[in-house]
Amino acid sequence: MRLASLFVLAAVVMAPPALRAQSIPDAETAYAQQTLGVRHLVYPLRDGTTVDERGQVRYDGRWDAFQGPDHHPIDEASFFRTVGREDLLTRHQRWSAVKRGLGASGWVLVVGGAMAIAIGSARGLGQPAATGQDPSSQRSLRLTGLALIGGGVVSLLLSHFIDSTPVGADEADRLARDYDQSLRGRLGMIDAASK
């Protein structure tokens, strides 16, 4: 077994330089695989167009990131981690958790409120005197249900309007360009613009 691996190592070392270069990916290929990009997202008008009356594209500030020549999409957390901005990653994760928490608690409140209203209404269907139930407790149960639904709707609205992205599209694009430039330096590529 050792002898076989020794022969393989000798074959690689003794191979002509052109053959060895073909087996090792060059810096351009590595750069193309690791480079980042950012797309500015546009929003359409009611008629489906994405430009205003002056012909300007209507950007809404949202963006998404991609990596490599096939523009493989990456999420914001991966983007911030790749560009080395742990502060932005932490802020993004914190606001994402707040957004998810508000959304989940909003739905719990809405469902709980609907159940309270349903229970209060079901209790009110029978004769209060015959069942021995106080009509004011039925009414208070319904009012509690309405309050819970109201709180849930407010929580859902807050969740909807919270933006967990700590930077806009222009800043994200700058971060991607800076990362790509530093990647060229790490790979030992000489930029034509720096000559």
C-alpha positions in Angstrom: 0.0 0.0 0.0 2.8 2.4 0.9 4.7 1.5 -2.3 1.6 2.3 -4.4 1.1 5.7 -2.9 4.9 6.4 -3.3 4.5 5.6 -7.1 1.5 7.9 -7.4 3.4 10.7 -5.7 6.5 10.2 -7.9 4.2 10.2 -11.0 2.7 13.6 -10.0 6.1 15.1 -9.3 7.7 13.8 -12.4 4.8 14.8 -14.7 5.5 17.7 -17.1 4.6 21.1 -15.7 1.8 21.6 -18.3 0.1 18.4 -17.1 0.4 19.4 -13.4 -1.0 22.9 -14.2 -4.1 21.3 -15.7 -4.8 19.3 -12.5 -4.5 22.4 -10.2 -7.3 25.1 -10.6 -5.8 28.4 -11.5 -6.5 31.7 -9.7 -9.0 32.9 -12.3 -11.1 29.8 -11.8 -10.9 30.1 -8.0 -11.8 33.8 -8.3 -14.8 33.1 -10.5 -16.1 30.5 -8.1 -15.8 32.7 -5.0 -16.8 36.1 -6.3 -19.9 37.8 -4.9 -22.5 39.9 -6.5 -25.6 41.9 -5.5 -28.8 42.4 -7.4 -31.0 45.4 -6.8 -34.6 44.3 -6.7 -37.2 46.4 -8.5 -40.9 46.6 -7.8 -43.5 46.7 -10.6 -46.2 49.3 -10.9 -49.9 48.2 -11.2 -49.5 47.9 -15.0 -46.5 45.6 -14.5 -43.8 48.1 -15.7 -40.7 48.6 -13.6 -39.9 52.2 -14.7 -41.4 55.5 -13.7 -42.6 58.2 -16.0 -39.0 59.5 -16.5 -37.8 56.1 -17.5 -36.0 55.5 -14.2 -35.9 51.9 -12.8 -37.9 51.8 -9.6 -35.6 50.2 -7.0 -37.2 49.6 -3.6 -34.0 49.2 -1.7 -34.2 45.5 -1.4 -31.4 43.2 -2.7 -30.3 39.7 -2.9 -26.8 38.2 -3.1 -25.3 35.6 -5.3 -21.9 33.8 -5.7 -20.0 32.3 -8.5 -20.3 32.4 -12.3 -23.7 30.7 -12.2 -25.0 33.4 -9.8 -25.9 30.8 -7.1 -28.1 32.7 -4.6 -26.9 33.0 -1.1 -28.9 34.2 1.9 -28.0 37.4 3.8 -26.4 35.6 6.7 -24.0 33.8 4.4 -23.3 37.0 2.6 -22.4 38.9 5.8 -20.3 35.9 7.0 -18.4 35.7 3.7 -17.6 39.4 3.5 -16.4 39.2 7.1 -18.9 41.6 8.7 -19.9 39.8 11.9 -21.4 43.0 13.2 -23.9 43.0 10.4 -24.5 39.3 10.7 -25.3 39.7 14.4 -27.7 42.6 13.8 -29.4 40.7 11.0 -29.9 37.6 13.2 -31.2 39.7 16.1 -33.8 41.5 14.0 -34.8 38.3 12.2 -35.4 36.7 15.6 -37.5 39.7 16.6 -39.5 39.5 13.4 -40.1 35.8 13.7 -41.1 36.2 17.4 -43.6 38.9 16.7 -45.1 36.9 13.8 -45.4 33.7 15.9 -46.8 35.5 18.9 -49.2 37.5 16.7 -50.7 34.3 15.3 -50.9 32.7 18.7 -52.8 35.8 20.0 -55.2 35.8 17.0 -56.0 32.1 17.3 -56.3 32.4 21.1 -58.7 35.4 20.7 -60.8 33.5 18.2 -61.1 30.6 20.5 -62.1 32.8 23.4 -64.8 34.4 21.3 -66.0 31.0 20.2 -66.1 29.7 23.7 -68.0 32.8 24.9 -70.4 32.6 22.1 -71.0 28.9 22.6 -71.7 29.5 26.3 -74.2 32.2 25.4 -76.2 29.8 23.2 -77.8 28.1 26.2 -80.2 29.7 28.6 -78.0 31.5 31.2 -80.6 30.9 33.9 -80.9 27.2 33.1 -77.1 26.6 32.9 -76.3 28.8 35.9 -73.8 30.9 33.9 -73.4 34.6 34.4 -74.0 36.6 31.2 -71.3 39.1 32.1 -68.7 36.4 32.1 -69.7 35.5 28.6 -69.4 39.1 27.5 -66.0 39.5 29.3 -64.7 36.4 27.5 -65.7 37.8 24.2 -64.1 41.1 24.9 -61.0 39.4 26.0 -61.0 37.5 22.7 -61.4 40.7 20.8 -58.5 42.3 22.7 -56.3 39.3 22.0 -57.1 39.4 18.3 -56.3 43.1 18.3 -53.0 42.6 20.0 -52.2 39.8 17.6 -53.0 42.0 14.6 -50.7 44.7 15.9 -48.0 42.1 16.5 -48.4 40.8 12.9 -48.3 44.3 11.4 -45.1 45.1 13.4 -43.6 41.8 12.2 -44.4 42.7 8.6 -42.9 46.1 8.7 -39.6 45.2 10.5 -36.7 45.0 8.1 -34.1 42.6 9.3 -31.6 43.7 6.7 -29.1 46.0 8.3 -27.8 47.6 5.0 -29.4 48.8 1.8 -28.6 47.6 -1.7 -25.9 50.2 -2.4 -24.0 49.3 0.8 -24.3 45.6 0.1 -23.0 46.2 -3.4 -20.0 48.0 -2.0 -19.3 45.2 0.5 -19.4 42.7 -2.4 -17.0 44.8 -4.5 -14.6 45.2 -1.6 -14.7 41.5 -0.9 -14.0 40.7 -4.6 -11.1 43.1 -4.6 -9.6 41.5 -1.5 -10.2 38.1 -3.0 -8.1 39.0 -6.0 -5.3 40.1 -3.7 -5.4 36.8 -1.6 -5.3 34.8 -4.8 -2.3 36.7 -6.0 -4.0 38.1 -9.0 -2.7 41.4 -10.4 -5.6 43.7 -11.2 -5.4 45.4 -14.6 -6.6 48.6 -13.0 -3.7 48.7 -10.5 -1.1 48.5 -13.3 
